[in-house]
Amino acid sequence: MFIIAKQKHHDLHHSAYAWLPLWVWNYSTEVERYKSDTVCIELDRSNNEPRGGAVMSDIERLKREFTDDERRRLVDYFSLLIEIDQQEKARYAKLKDSPKGFAMNGEGRQCGLCLKSVHSDSSGWFDKWGFKCFNCQDAVNKRKIPGSLCGDYRHEKSLPDTTLAIKLGVKVQVIRGFIREGKIIGRRIPNGPYMILRKDNPKLSHILTHV
Ligand SMILES: [Zn+2]
C-alpha cells in the first residue's frame, strides 16, 4: 500500500520548496509526496488529505508507517512550511519595488548574521541577503561584513564567535583571546560579535583542538 523504497517513476518536482529541507515528488497524478530528511507524507492533491506517511531511516528505508494522528500533525506541519515558504517568496517579490530592502518586524526571528533573536518590539531589515537585525544591517551597509554571509545557518561559510563559543562550551572571551593573538581571524560587526570566516581561517579546526 505504501512503499518508501525509491519509486522508479517519480520525477523530482522542480521544487518551489528548494530552500527548505523538503522535497516534493509528483509520482502519480493524484498524489504529491513530501519528503524531508526523516519523514515522508503523501497528500491527495484534490483535497490535501493524507494518503500515507512514514518515518524514514537515514537510508530511506521504511521504519514504520505513521499513525493517523501523526499524519494529521504532519499535514499541519507541512502546511506551515509551505506558508512560511510563500511568505518568504512574497518578501523577495517585494524587493522588486524596494531594491534596498525594507523594515520588517522580527517576531523572534534570528538575525541572519549575528544569529540573535529579533523580537517584535525591535525591528529588523530584509534585503536580498535575507533578514538581519538593524545593527548587522548597518555593518553590511558600511561594508564591514559581506551581506553574502547572511543566512548561513549551517555555517558553511562563517559563524559568529558567540556561536562558536557555545558549540565548544567555552566562554566567548576564550575565542576573543585567540582573535587578539591573531590565531583566529575575526571580522568585527561593530556592537556585535566577530564573524569567523572559513576562508580566513583554513586551519581553524587545528587551532580549536588546543582550546
Ligand atoms: Zn544581527
Residues whose N, C-alpha, C, O or C-beta is under 5 A from the ligand:
A	BS01	ZN	C111 L113 C114 L115 C133 C136
